[in-house]
Each structure stands twice: as structure tokens, then as C-alpha cells.
Amino acid sequence: MRAVFKAAGLILSQQLSVQLGYRMAFVQVALFEAIGLVGTLFYWRAAATSGSGSGYSAAGIVVYFIVASSHQILQESGISRSLSMDIRTGKLAASLVRPFPFLLQPVCQGIAYSLSRLLMIGPVLVAIFVFVPALRDFFVDVAREQGGVIWLSGYLAALSLGLVCNLVVRLSLGLLAFDMTQTWGPELLFMSIFFALSGVVYPVDLLPVPAVQALSWTPFFYMQGLPNLVALGRVSAGALTAYLARGCLVTVIATFILVFMWRRGVRKFEAIGI
Amino acid sequence: MLLDVRELAKSYVTYRKDPGLRGAVKALFHREKIAVDAVRPVSFQVQRGEFVGLLGPNGAGKTTILKMLTGLITPSSGHGIAFGEFDVSKRPRPYLERIGMVMGQRNQLNPDLPAIDSFRLAQAIYGVPELEFGNRLNQMLGIFQAQDLVHKPVRKLSLGERMQMEMTLSLLHGPELLFLDEPTIGLDFAAARRIRSFLKTINQSLGVTVILTSHYTKDIEELCRRVILINKGVCVYDGLLSEVDERIHGQREVEILCVDEGIAQRVMGSFKNKQAEFGIAAAEPVLKSRDKGIHSVLFSVTPRMLAGAIKNATATVETREIVDIKISEAELESVFGEIYARSV
């Protein structure tokens, strides 16, 4: 029995060594727990203010969740892990000897993911619209108030920007594999911020105006927050134009960072291999 | 000349971690850097149509050399010029269009799709005309007799079948220079033989120059006319395989089994006294302990010296003190092992 306990103690110690061995990941997971707790405060604020001065009716909150869930489904989330696997397992090496830009592969993979998900949820959304008149009426009212075609165009622009922004950010996360063996640490960190601030869980316009303004300089706002708010008709045409311009700027900057990370990563790969 | 490699070397920094939990905690704050010379300066040339084996034990630097030659990693010093004009480390597009690479442990095929889809992608990437693509594909599949495999999802193929498809993929754009990193790793005897037969055909019939790394001496014996032996990042031999064969492979390994250790010591002493006459001063006899107190003496001699060596080695002992004498032909593996040992 003593030998069993001794061996178990050794296994425990070795497993702790494994966890501590990936030091960046260890620190990031530790941060994730803290950020998750902070994110909970936002959820509380969302719940406390809904229907009282926030401008959201109970029906509005329900519609928001349908919209947010649909957008979430359309956004590829596994692409960062797939890319980091390609880098770590050597598929990158096999691809670099071909005269083809490697990054186009995950980009196409991400687009294919979104299109396939659209095919999956499209019929369900159509059925909901057909068989739930209250929901249909909600959007008919929004379209009437927001100017029909202009609203639809604005929504599609915001959604497209969100998908592009999501792709760029996820690819950047995947490229972290050039610098670390385990990328799940930063991915958890990213997910915690994403869930807390992007508008997946609660409408971001529940936050104070300065906070929304600050958020609009980050990609998170465009990945989920803006398309969700536009779908519910909560952004005026003027504000939408400004947000789209700012969103494009943020996406361009994020793309520059992505390209920088890629070039730096490939240089590093060329220097020592992986 | 197809490839001219001059003083190509690679060194990098790695980290050392102390064992146990204490080591893991310590490594959170401080890691000890260690400089590693993966490849010390190596130079060689490869002519068009050659089949060159790049050999060495694990960690010798073979794959690092292959990665440098394909431009995947940049050399710390030296350079490689391919086709008389391309600096391989810069990975220029015209160079990539003229080479192919197969890594035995890396997949280029999409596992979720049939191989034909990956072939079509390669056709698009390299801009291979339809007619040329069709002819080449039929030719490759004909050699393998694997026409049925191209429509099966890759993940449902066996390891051997997948490697056949990987080989086909790497040759669809008609590369002049093919790099193979352990292409028969993990394959059974029949699958490995099929791959070897394919490689022989593409080298001899299509004139594709091949540089191969492999641990399997069967691959080397059957395919490579020339071998470059690498050990601990150093090139220890570059020449014809047949010369290795003549120089060392032509030896016989002799094992004289004696009734006890004392007799074996005497046999070894007798052999040593006359060793210079047997022509291989470097190969020391080895004393080994066997079952039931039996000890044996092992040494290598050329066939011409065999009878004399045995006679001299056993001259000081009685016939009844010798249990058995075994004579065998040295294997290529032990020949390479000896060359590596001499290089250390």
C-alpha cells in the first residue's frame, strides 16, 4: 500500500511538472479564471438592467439571444486550434515546400465552415420566421423603423465585417503556435474576454457609453456586438456608418498584426524548425 | 550539376530543464540555454539522375540537412545552389516548382477527402495542364497498380496505401529533384518493397534525382548507388555504396565459442598477436559472455585471411576447449555502425 501511495505521489508531482512546464499557458490559464469572474459582473449588470431603462423588452432580450446564437454558430471557432496543429505537427513544413501561400488554406477552411453552418441553420431560421409570427413581426417593425433596404444592407455589412474580423483574430491565435507548444492558454484567455465583452451573452449597449466607445476600438465589438445590435435595429444609420469605418480600420490593423505574426513565425520556423 | 552544397551548417539554442517538480518550478523563472550544433559544415554535390542516400543514426542531422536543402530552415552558414541558379535557403518559387518532398511522418493529403481531390489541388497549385496531369497520374498509379485507391477517403487507406498516394502527389508536377524523408517508415515488408520498386522506376525511367533519408538498410541496398553518412552533424563518408561494401562489407564475422573465460582470453591474446597480419588493425576483437559459462571471442577478417586467422587464434588452446566456431557475413548495418564508431 505504501508503494502505491508513493507512486501516486510521484505521478501527482510529475503531472504538476507537466502543467508548470508550459509556463506561458500556466500563467494564462490562471488569468482566465480571474477574467471569468470579472465577466460574471457584466452578466449580473445585464440581468439587473434588462427591461428597466435599458430599452430592452423581454421579447427584445429573447430575440437578441436568437440573433446572437445564430451569429455565434456562423463564426468558425476551431480554426485557431487546427492552424496551431498544422504548425506543430509539421503540416506547415510539408506545405511550405509548395509554391502556394499556406495561410490561404485556413482562410478557405474558415469560409467553408461559415457557409456550411449557414446551410445548416438557414432552414431552421426560415422555419422560425414562418411559424412564429411574433418574431417575424418584430423584424418587420425593425425594418420599417430603420428604412428597409438600408437596414438590411447595414446588417449584412456588419455581419460580413464580423466574420472577417473573427477569421483574422482566430488565425492570429493559431499562429501563436510558432512561439508556444500549447496554445490553449491564450485561447482560454481570448475566449474569456470574448464571452465577457463581445456581446455573445448580453447586449453590449447595456454597458456605459464610454465602455461601448472603448470596446468599439477592439475587434470583439465587431465580431458579435455590432451585427447583433444592428439586427435588432439599435444602431442609427449615422452611428452604423461610423462604426463600420472604425471596424474596417480595426480589421485592417488586426490583419497587419496577423501578417506580421505569420512572417515572424515563418522566419522563426526557418531559423530553428519546430 | 543539380545540387551544389558548400559548408552547410546549422546550430540552434535549446533549453535544459532539471528533473522533477523543483525543476519545473525553477524553469518558470530561469531556463538554461544550450547551444546545439545540429549540422557541422557539410559539402557535397549531386549530379542529375543520382539516387543518394543520406544516412545516419537518430539525431545525426539528416532531416535538418533535408530541411535546409528544401529551404524550410535557413542554414547558420554555408549555402546550397540548386539547378545552377537557385539559392535553396531563399525558397524561390521556380525552385519549389522543380522539387518534390515526401515526409514519411507528415501528411500532405487531406485525410477527409479522396486522394484525387488532393491531386486536383496539386494540379491547380503547380498549374499542370489537364493532359499532362492525366498522363502522369495514370503512369504513377500504373506503377503502383493503385487506380482504385484514388477515390477512397485518405483516412480509410492503410499506411502503405497512403504512402503510395503521397508519392503520387509529390510527383504529379514532374519534379526533377525529389527529397524523401524516411518514406518507408512503419511500412510492412510488402508495402516497403512496393515503394522501393516505385522509387527505382521513377529514378531510372523518369530520370528523377532522389535524395533519401532512411534508417532501413534494405532501402539503401536496393536504391542508393551513393551514400552520405552523417553522424552527430558530421559527414563521415561520402562515396559509392559498393566501395563501402568492398572495403568493409567483404569481411566475415567470426565468433569462437570457448568452454570458459580463461580459454577465451587466450584465444583473444593469440588473435591480437597476429592481428596486424589479418589486415584490419582498427577492428579490435571483443570478448562476450554466453550461457553456461561459455565465453566467445568475436572478430572480423577478410575471406582470404579467414582460415589463417582462425588457425592462429586457436593455436594455443586444445580442440576440446573450443565449443563452436561461427562464421557469418557482416551486415550493412554493422558496417555503418563501425564507420560511425570510427568517426566518434
HADDOCK unambig.tbl for C-alpha pairs under 7 A between the chains (distance, minus, plus):
assign (segid A and resid 13 and name CA) (segid B and resid 21 and name CA) 5.85 0.50 0.50
assign (segid A and resid 14 and name CA) (segid B and resid 20 and name CA) 6.51 0.50 0.50
assign (segid A and resid 14 and name CA) (segid B and resid 21 and name CA) 6.58 0.50 0.50
assign (segid A and resid 16 and name CA) (segid B and resid 21 and name CA) 6.83 0.50 0.50
assign (segid A and resid 17 and name CA) (segid B and resid 20 and name CA) 6.57 0.50 0.50
assign (segid A and resid 17 and name CA) (segid B and resid 21 and name CA) 5.04 0.50 0.50
assign (segid A and resid 17 and name CA) (segid B and resid 24 and name CA) 5.15 0.50 0.50
assign (segid A and resid 20 and name CA) (segid B and resid 24 and name CA) 5.87 0.50 0.50
assign (segid A and resid 20 and name CA) (segid B and resid 25 and name CA) 6.65 0.50 0.50
assign (segid A and resid 21 and name CA) (segid B and resid 24 and name CA) 5.59 0.50 0.50
assign (segid A and resid 23 and name CA) (segid B and resid 28 and name CA) 5.77 0.50 0.50
assign (segid A and resid 90 and name CA) (segid B and resid 106 and name CA) 6.27 0.50 0.50
assign (segid A and resid 91 and name CA) (segid B and resid 106 and name CA) 6.30 0.50 0.50
assign (segid A and resid 91 and name CA) (segid B and resid 107 and name CA) 6.52 0.50 0.50
assign (segid A and resid 91 and name CA) (segid B and resid 108 and name CA) 6.82 0.50 0.50
assign (segid A and resid 93 and name CA) (segid B and resid 72 and name CA) 6.56 0.50 0.50
assign (segid A and resid 94 and name CA) (segid B and resid 106 and name CA) 6.91 0.50 0.50
assign (segid A and resid 94 and name CA) (segid B and resid 108 and name CA) 6.25 0.50 0.50
assign (segid A and resid 96 and name CA) (segid B and resid 72 and name CA) 6.95 0.50 0.50
assign (segid A and resid 97 and name CA) (segid B and resid 70 and name CA) 6.62 0.50 0.50
assign (segid A and resid 97 and name CA) (segid B and resid 96 and name CA) 6.03 0.50 0.50
assign (segid A and resid 98 and name CA) (segid B and resid 96 and name CA) 5.94 0.50 0.50
assign (segid A and resid 99 and name CA) (segid B and resid 93 and name CA) 5.66 0.50 0.50
assign (segid A and resid 99 and name CA) (segid B and resid 96 and name CA) 5.84 0.50 0.50
assign (segid A and resid 99 and name CA) (segid B and resid 97 and name CA) 6.52 0.50 0.50
assign (segid A and resid 99 and name CA) (segid B and resid 125 and name CA) 6.95 0.50 0.50
assign (segid A and resid 100 and name CA) (segid B and resid 125 and name CA) 6.43 0.50 0.50
assign (segid A and resid 269 and name CA) (segid B and resid 73 and name CA) 6.60 0.50 0.50
assign (segid A and resid 270 and name CA) (segid B and resid 72 and name CA) 5.58 0.50 0.50
assign (segid A and resid 270 and name CA) (segid B and resid 73 and name CA) 3.66 0.50 0.50
assign (segid A and resid 270 and name CA) (segid B and resid 74 and name CA) 5.14 0.50 0.50
assign (segid A and resid 271 and name CA) (segid B and resid 73 and name CA) 5.60 0.50 0.50
assign (segid A and resid 271 and name CA) (segid B and resid 74 and name CA) 5.50 0.50 0.50
assign (segid A and resid 272 and name CA) (segid B and resid 12 and name CA) 6.15 0.50 0.50
assign (segid A and resid 272 and name CA) (segid B and resid 73 and name CA) 6.52 0.50 0.50
assign (segid A and resid 273 and name CA) (segid B and resid 73 and name CA) 6.00 0.50 0.50
